[in-house]
């Protein structure tokens, strides 16, 4: 812990990025066949005429190498296809069941023999009515073919070390991709991240229910607003105060910068601080910043941006990389286990019930159309 928070700005994020970058290098060592940074890869040899290639050709060569790492370590096709197939099959069965149940008038009849009652929706009213009969109607609930449970997969043939590090690499790359999308001001990519973030938060239910709802509302706003309002919502999520590529920051961080700037004026007022004085300072923030910025530029006055330390901890990275390579964390070895992570699941969505997700989405879409927002 440090007394001055400006000297340790976002240390949790810096620690996570360090851990993820160490695993990126460890995965590259394993997939490309590297022994050290100075040696050439054995599984992906460099062409002899590589120094003569132009920038685009070198970039394509690098992207192909990165694709090999992602395909082997990050992406598990069987895991992803299983989740998608589960969701699609549930939707198909639900639609088939829906059309089989309705009568000629498009209503849902009571399933008790001889009862002529029908309902507009296949909901609680229909079910309550069917339970009122003697004997009550017994309906077998439609179930999906769920993916194997954590208990079934945590066998002696699993590798907790590989699963943990592969999961950390996968979710860490997702986090870094989100940060990069914000830095580039890429609104479309940010919204794509929210789709996966919604599933992650829903898989953590009930601990992250509100985060899952907020991610869903982001998507509902994009698709529910007018075309003009939707474009503004997607592309007006970041701000760039200095120009150039990759210099965007989130709006909430810009608000913090604004508050930090205005606090200087609040402190100088002293005992005369009032709501009217605060309003005047806030309204004058932009012109004051403009004038002071022009004066600093005219006087060639250099101003440091806070106390943020930009140096990357290369020594720590080398230590982590050495330990990861010695442990061969990305070489699947049956029977390896952690003391506190026994039966660790590589897939963060393994316990996510896609049938419940389908119903949850429809429920909140209906509430959104009625102007009801859960809080």
C-alpha positions in Angstrom: 0.0 0.0 0.0 1.2 3.5 -0.9 0.3 6.7 0.8 -0.1 8.6 -2.5 -2.7 6.8 -4.7 -1.3 8.7 -7.8 1.9 6.7 -7.4 0.1 3.4 -7.7 -2.5 4.1 -10.4 -4.7 1.0 -11.1 -2.2 -1.6 -9.7 -4.8 -4.4 -10.0 -5.1 -3.8 -13.8 -1.3 -3.6 -14.2 -0.9 -6.9 -12.3 -3.5 -8.7 -14.5 -2.0 -7.4 -17.7 1.4 -8.6 -16.6 0.1 -12.1 -15.9 -1.7 -12.3 -19.2 1.3 -11.1 -21.2 3.5 -13.7 -19.5 1.1 -16.4 -20.6 0.9 -15.0 -24.1 4.7 -15.4 -24.4 4.5 -18.9 -22.7 1.9 -20.0 -25.2 4.0 -18.6 -28.1 7.0 -20.6 -26.8 5.0 -23.8 -26.7 3.2 -23.5 -30.0 6.0 -22.1 -32.1 8.7 -24.2 -30.6 10.8 -21.5 -29.0 13.5 -22.3 -26.4 14.5 -18.7 -25.7 13.9 -15.2 -27.0 17.1 -15.3 -29.0 16.4 -18.5 -30.9 14.2 -19.0 -34.0 11.0 -21.0 -33.7 11.2 -24.6 -34.7 7.5 -25.1 -35.6 7.1 -21.9 -37.6 10.5 -21.2 -39.3 11.3 -17.8 -40.6 11.7 -17.5 -44.4 15.2 -16.7 -45.6 14.0 -13.6 -47.5 12.0 -12.2 -44.5 14.2 -9.1 -44.1 13.3 -8.2 -47.7 9.5 -8.4 -47.1 7.5 -5.2 -46.9 5.6 -4.1 -43.8 2.3 -5.7 -44.9 3.8 -9.1 -45.6 5.5 -9.1 -42.2 2.3 -8.2 -40.6 0.5 -11.0 -42.3 3.2 -13.4 -41.2 2.8 -12.2 -37.6 -1.0 -12.6 -37.8 -0.6 -16.2 -39.0 1.7 -17.0 -36.1 -0.8 -15.4 -33.6 -3.6 -17.4 -35.3 -1.7 -20.7 -34.6 -1.5 -19.7 -30.9 -5.2 -18.8 -30.6 -6.4 -21.9 -32.4 -4.4 -24.3 -30.3 -4.6 -22.7 -26.8 -7.4 -20.1 -26.7 -10.2 -21.5 -28.7 -11.8 -24.8 -27.9 -14.1 -25.6 -30.9 -15.8 -28.5 -29.2 -16.6 -26.4 -26.2 -18.0 -23.5 -28.3 -20.0 -25.7 -30.7 -21.6 -27.5 -27.8 -22.9 -24.3 -26.2 -24.2 -22.9 -29.6 -25.8 -26.2 -30.5 -27.5 -26.4 -27.1 -29.0 -22.9 -27.6 -30.1 -23.5 -31.2 -31.7 -26.9 -30.4 -33.6 -25.4 -27.5 -35.0 -22.6 -29.7 -36.0 -25.0 -32.4 -37.8 -27.4 -29.9 -39.5 -24.4 -28.3 -40.8 -23.1 -31.6 -42.0 -26.6 -32.7 -43.7 -27.1 -29.3 -45.3 -23.7 -29.6 -46.9 -24.4 -33.0 -48.0 -27.9 -32.0 -49.9 -26.7 -28.9 -52.0 -24.0 -30.5 -55.5 -24.7 -31.8 -57.2 -23.4 -35.0 -57.7 -20.0 -33.5 -54.1 -19.6 -32.6 -54.8 -20.1 -28.8 -53.4 -22.5 -26.3 -56.0 -25.1 -25.3 -56.3 -26.7 -21.8 -54.6 -30.1 -22.0 -57.2 -31.8 -19.7 -59.4 -34.2 -21.7 -62.8 -32.7 -22.4 -62.0 -29.1 -21.3 -62.7 -26.4 -23.9 -60.9 -23.6 -22.2 -58.2 -21.8 -24.2 -55.6 -19.1 -23.5 -53.9 -16.4 -25.5 -50.5 -17.1 -23.9 -48.8 -20.3 -22.8 -48.1 -18.9 -19.3 -49.0 -19.1 -15.7 -52.8 -18.7 -16.3 -52.9 -21.8 -18.5 -50.8 -23.8 -16.0 -52.8 -22.7 -13.0 -56.0 -23.7 -14.8 -54.7 -27.1 -15.7 -53.6 -27.8 -12.1 -57.1 -27.0 -10.9 -58.5 -30.2 -12.6 -58.9 -33.5 -10.7 -56.5 -35.1 -11.4 -54.2 -32.1 -12.4 -52.6 -32.2 -15.7 -49.0 -33.4 -15.5 -46.7 -31.8 -18.1 -43.2 -33.0 -18.7 -40.9 -30.0 -18.8 -38.8 -29.6 -21.9 -35.2 -30.1 -21.0 -32.1 -29.5 -23.0 -29.1 -31.6 -23.5 -26.8 -29.8 -21.1 -23.1 -29.9 -21.3 -21.2 -32.2 -18.8 -21.2 -30.9 -15.3 -18.2 -29.8 -13.4 -18.3 -33.0 -11.3 -18.3 -35.2 -14.4 -15.4 -33.4 -16.1 -13.2 -33.2 -13.0 -11.8 -36.7 -13.5 -8.3 -38.0 -13.2 -7.7 -37.5 -16.9 -8.1 -33.7 -16.6 -5.3 -31.2 -16.3 -6.1 -28.4 -13.9 -2.8 -26.6 -14.6 -3.5 -26.4 -18.4 -7.2 -25.5 -17.9 -6.4 -22.7 -15.4 -3.7 -21.1 -17.6 -5.7 -21.5 -20.8 -8.8 -19.9 -19.2 -6.7 -17.1 -17.8 -5.2 -16.5 -21.2 -8.5 -16.6 -22.9 -10.4 -14.2 -20.5 -7.3 -12.0 -20.2 -7.2 -11.5 -24.0 -10.9 -10.6 -23.8 -10.2 -8.0 -21.2 -7.3 -6.5 -23.2 -9.4 -6.5 -26.3 -12.0 -4.5 -24.4 -9.4 -2.0 -23.3 -8.0 -1.7 -26.8 -11.5 -1.1 -28.2 -12.0 1.8 -25.8 -8.5 3.2 -26.6 -9.4 3.1 -30.4 -12.9 4.4 -29.9 -14.3 1.4 -31.7 -17.9 1.4 -30.6 -18.9 -1.6 -32.6 -16.2 -3.7 -31.0 -17.2 -2.5 -27.6 -20.8 -3.7 -28.1 -19.6 -7.1 -29.3 -17.6 -7.3 -26.1 -20.8 -6.6 -24.1 -22.5 -9.7 -25.7 -19.9 -12.0 -24.3 -19.7 -10.1 -21.0 -23.4 -10.6 -20.6 -22.9 -14.4 -20.8 -20.0 -14.3 -18.4 -22.0 -12.3 -15.8 -25.0 -14.6 -16.2 -22.8 -17.6 -15.7 -21.8 -16.0 -12.4 -25.4 -15.7 -11.3 -26.5 -14.7 -8.7 -23.3 -12.7 -7.9 -23.3 -10.7 -11.1 -27.0 -10.4 -12.0 -27.0 -6.6 -12.2 -24.0 -6.6 -14.5 -25.6 -9.1 -16.8 -28.8 -6.9 -16.9 -26.8 -3.8 -17.7 -25.0 -5.6 -20.5 -28.3 -6.7 -21.9 -29.7 -3.2 -21.7 -26.8 -1.9 -23.7 -27.7 -4.3 -26.5 -31.4 -3.5 -26.3 -30.7 0.2 -26.6 -28.6 -0.3 -29.7 -31.3 -2.3 -31.4 -34.3 -0.5 -29.9 -33.5 3.2 -30.5 -33.8 5.0 -33.8 -31.0 4.6 -36.3 -29.6 8.1 -35.5 -29.8 7.6 -31.7 -28.3 4.1 -32.0 -25.3 5.4 -33.9 -24.8 8.1 -31.3 -25.0 5.6 -28.5 -22.5 3.2 -30.1 -19.9 5.7 -31.3 -20.2 8.3 -28.5 -18.8 6.2 -25.7 -15.3 7.5 -25.5 -13.5 10.9 -25.8 -10.1 11.9 -27.3 -8.7 15.1 -25.9 -5.3 15.0 -27.5 -5.9 13.6 -30.9 -4.0 10.7 -32.5 -4.7 7.0 -32.7 -5.3 4.9 -29.6 -5.7 7.9 -27.2 -9.4 7.6 -26.4 -10.5 7.2 -22.8 -14.0 6.3 -21.4 -16.5 9.0 -20.6 -16.5 8.2 -16.9 -12.7 8.7 -16.7 -13.1 12.0 -18.5 -15.7 13.0 -15.8 -13.1 12.1 -13.1 -10.5 14.3 -14.8 -13.1 17.1 -15.0 -13.9 16.7 -11.2 -10.2 16.7 -10.4 -9.7 20.0 -12.4 -12.7 21.7 -10.8 -11.6 20.7 -7.3 -8.7 23.2 -7.6 -11.3 26.0 -7.8 -13.4 24.6 -5.0 -10.3 24.6 -2.7 -9.4 28.2 -3.5 -12.9 29.5 -2.6 -12.5 28.3 0.9 -15.4 29.4 3.2 -17.3 31.0 0.4 -18.1 27.6 -1.2 -21.7 27.5 -2.3 -23.8 25.8 -4.9 -23.9 28.9 -7.1 -20.1 29.2 -6.9 -19.7 25.5 -7.9 -22.0 26.0 -10.8 -20.0 28.9 -12.1 -16.7 27.0 -11.8 -18.2 24.0 -13.8 -19.6 26.3 -16.5 -16.2 28.0 -16.8 -14.2 24.8 -17.0 -13.9 24.5 -20.8 -12.9 28.1 -21.5 -10.5 28.2 -18.6 -8.9 25.0 -19.8 -8.6 26.4 -23.3 -7.1 29.7 -22.2 -4.6 28.0 -19.8 -3.7 25.5 -22.5 -2.9 28.2 -25.0 -0.8 30.1 -22.5 1.2 27.0 -21.6 1.8 26.4 -25.3 2.8 30.0 -25.9 5.2 29.9 -22.9 6.5 26.4 -23.9 5.6 25.2 -20.5 5.9 21.4 -20.1 3.2 19.8 -17.9 3.4 16.2 -16.8 0.2 14.2 -16.9 0.0 13.0 -13.3 2.4 10.6 -11.7 1.6 7.5 -13.8 4.5 5.2 -14.2 4.7 3.9 -17.8 7.7 1.6 -17.5 6.7 -2.1 -18.0 8.1 -4.5 -15.4 10.3 -6.5 -17.8 12.2 -8.2 -14.9 8.9 -9.5 -13.4 7.8 -10.7 -16.9 11.0 -12.7 -17.3 10.6 -14.3 -13.9 7.0 -15.3 -14.7 7.9 -16.6 -18.2 10.7 -18.7 -16.8 8.4 -20.4 -14.2 5.6 -20.9 -16.8 8.0 -22.6 -19.2 9.6 -24.7 -16.6 6.1 -26.0 -15.5 5.0 -26.5 -19.1 1.6 -25.1 -18.3 0.4 -25.2 -21.9 1.4 -28.9 -22.4 -1.6 -31.0 -21.6 -0.6 -33.6 -19.0 -3.3 -35.8 -17.5 -3.6 -36.0 -13.7 -2.1 -32.6 -12.8 -4.1 -30.7 -10.2 -4.0 -27.7 -8.0 -4.6 -27.8 -4.3 -7.2 -25.1 -4.3 -8.5 -25.4 -7.9 -9.3 -29.1 -8.1 -11.4 -29.9 -11.2 -10.9 -26.4 -12.6 -13.1 -25.8 -15.7 -11.5 -24.2 -18.7 -14.9 -23.0 -20.0 -16.2 -20.1 -18.0 -19.7 -20.8 -19.4 -19.8 -24.5 -18.6 -22.5 -24.1 -16.0 -24.6 -21.7 -18.1 -28.1 -23.1 -18.8 -28.9 -21.9 -22.3 -32.6 -22.7 -21.9 -32.8 -20.3 -19.0 -30.8 -17.7 -21.0 -33.4 -17.9 -23.8 -36.3 -17.3 -21.4 -34.4 -14.6 -19.5 -33.8 -12.7 -22.7 -37.4 -12.9 -23.8 -38.6 -11.9 -20.4 -36.5 -8.7 -20.3 -37.2 -7.8 -23.9 -40.9 -7.8 -23.0 -40.2 -5.7 -19.9 -38.2 -3.3 -21.9 -41.0 -2.9 -24.5 -43.3 -2.1 -21.6 -40.9 0.5 -20.2 -40.1 -1.6 -17.1 -36.4 -1.8 -16.2 -35.3 -4.1 -13.3 -33.0 -2.5 -10.7 
